[in-house]
């Protein structure tokens, strides 16, 4: 990709994240974003259809990055302890972007998209996964529980201890389910 295009994309994305951290998506004006990014409106529209397309692209990129970071975890069979540890670490590493892009009512969307991505990967590796409610519930428990703990407790508890606690809970859940 042309370096100028990359620089423009980065400037637009940085400006968007700065504005999005201060206000809801619906309140962001293209004019303000372009002024902050030092680009013309026509340049913005050459890259994105609208503000929602930009937000969607950044969300997709974040979800892909997080899913890629847990790709090393053996998912067949699901190793809940390792999955939970890696998910939590990925959430922490991307905390700023998660909190900006998936703020408020969008938090549930984030956790659901992570779960959906993992579910698709598990089903691709083992087609029987899709028809096994126990493993599906275990995955939901790991993803949703880990994200809930991340959003509600990561600032109240030491990260290492929280990860260890989540891993212990996930290990116990796996024993119950098997």
C-alpha positions in Angstrom: 0.0 0.0 0.0 1.2 3.5 -0.7 2.7 5.2 2.3 0.6 8.3 1.9 -2.6 6.2 2.0 -1.3 4.4 5.1 -0.5 7.8 6.8 -4.0 9.1 5.9 -5.7 6.0 7.2 -3.7 6.2 10.5 -4.5 9.9 10.9 -8.2 9.3 10.3 -8.3 6.3 12.7 -6.4 8.2 15.4 -8.7 11.2 15.1 -11.8 9.0 15.2 -10.6 7.2 18.3 -9.9 10.5 20.0 -13.3 11.8 19.2 -15.0 8.5 20.0 -13.4 8.5 23.4 -15.2 11.7 24.2 -18.6 11.2 22.5 -21.0 8.7 21.2 -20.6 7.6 17.6 -23.8 9.3 16.5 -22.4 12.7 17.6 -19.2 12.6 15.6 -19.2 14.9 12.7 -17.1 14.2 9.6 -16.1 17.9 9.5 -14.7 17.7 13.0 -12.9 14.4 12.3 -11.3 15.7 9.1 -10.1 18.9 10.9 -8.5 16.8 13.7 -7.0 14.4 11.2 -5.8 17.3 8.9 -7.5 15.8 5.8 -10.2 17.0 3.4 -13.7 15.7 3.5 -13.2 14.3 0.0 -10.2 12.4 1.3 -12.2 10.9 4.1 -14.9 9.8 1.6 -12.3 8.3 -0.7 -11.5 6.0 2.2 -14.8 5.4 3.9 -18.5 5.6 3.0 -19.4 7.2 6.3 -18.5 7.4 10.0 -20.2 4.0 10.6 -18.1 2.3 8.0 -15.0 3.7 9.7 -16.2 2.5 13.1 -17.1 -0.9 11.7 -13.7 -1.3 10.1 -11.9 -0.5 13.3 -14.2 -2.9 15.2 -13.5 -5.6 12.7 -9.8 -5.0 13.0 -9.9 -5.2 16.8 -11.9 -8.4 16.8 -9.5 -10.0 14.3 -6.5 -8.9 16.4 -7.9 -10.4 19.5 -9.0 -13.6 17.8 -5.5 -13.9 16.3 -3.9 -13.5 19.7 -5.7 -16.5 21.0 -5.1 -18.6 17.9 -2.2 -20.4 19.6 -4.6 -21.8 22.2 -5.5 -25.4 21.5 -9.2 -25.3 20.8 -9.9 -28.9 20.1 -10.6 -30.0 22.7 -11.3 -26.6 24.3 -8.7 -25.9 27.0 -10.7 -23.5 29.1 -7.9 -22.5 31.4 -5.6 -21.5 28.5 -8.4 -19.9 26.5 -9.5 -17.8 29.5 -5.9 -16.7 30.3 -5.3 -15.7 26.6 -8.6 -14.0 26.2 -8.1 -11.9 29.3 -4.6 -11.0 28.2 -5.9 -10.0 24.8 -8.6 -7.9 26.4 -6.1 -6.1 28.6 -3.6 -5.5 25.8 -6.4 -3.9 23.7 -8.2 -2.3 26.7 -8.2 1.3 25.3 -9.6 0.3 21.9 -12.2 -2.0 23.5 -13.3 0.7 25.9 -13.6 3.3 23.1 -15.1 1.2 20.2 -17.4 -0.9 22.3 -18.5 1.5 25.0 -21.7 1.5 26.8 -24.4 -0.6 25.1 -21.9 -1.9 22.6 -20.1 -4.0 25.2 -22.3 -7.0 24.6 -21.7 -6.8 20.9 -18.0 -7.1 21.5 -18.2 -10.2 23.7 -20.7 -11.8 21.3 -18.5 -11.2 18.3 -15.5 -12.7 20.1 -17.6 -15.7 21.0 -18.9 -16.0 17.5 -15.4 -15.9 16.0 -14.2 -18.6 18.4 -17.3 -20.7 17.8 -16.7 -20.6 14.0 -13.1 -21.6 14.4 -14.0 -24.5 16.7 -16.7 -25.7 14.3 -14.2 -25.5 11.4 -11.7 -27.6 13.4 -14.4 -30.0 14.6 -17.8 -30.0 12.9 -19.3 -31.8 15.9 -18.8 -28.7 18.0 -21.8 -27.0 16.5 -24.1 -29.7 17.7 -22.7 -30.1 21.2 -24.5 -27.9 23.6 -22.2 -28.6 26.5 -19.1 -27.4 24.7 -21.0 -24.4 23.4 -22.1 -23.5 26.9 -18.6 -23.9 28.1 -17.3 -21.6 25.4 -20.0 -19.0 26.2 -19.1 -19.2 29.9 -15.4 -18.7 29.2 -15.8 -15.8 26.8 -18.7 -13.9 28.5 -17.4 -14.6 32.0 -13.9 -13.5 31.1 -15.2 -10.3 29.5 -17.5 -9.5 32.4 -14.6 -10.0 34.8 -12.4 -7.8 32.6 -14.9 -4.9 32.4 -16.0 -5.0 36.0 -12.9 -6.1 38.0 -9.7 -5.4 36.1 -9.3 -2.1 37.8 -10.1 -3.5 41.3 -7.8 -6.5 41.4 -4.3 -7.3 40.4 -4.3 -8.6 36.8 -2.2 -11.7 37.6 -4.5 -12.7 40.5 -7.6 -12.1 38.4 -6.3 -14.2 35.5 -5.4 -17.0 37.9 -8.8 -16.8 39.5 -10.5 -16.9 36.1 -8.4 -19.8 35.0 -9.3 -21.7 38.1 -13.0 -21.1 37.5 -12.7 -22.1 33.9 -10.8 -25.3 34.9 -13.6 -26.1 37.4 -16.3 -25.4 34.8 -14.6 -27.7 32.3 -14.6 -30.6 34.9 -18.3 -30.0 35.5 -19.1 -30.1 31.8 -17.1 -33.3 31.0 
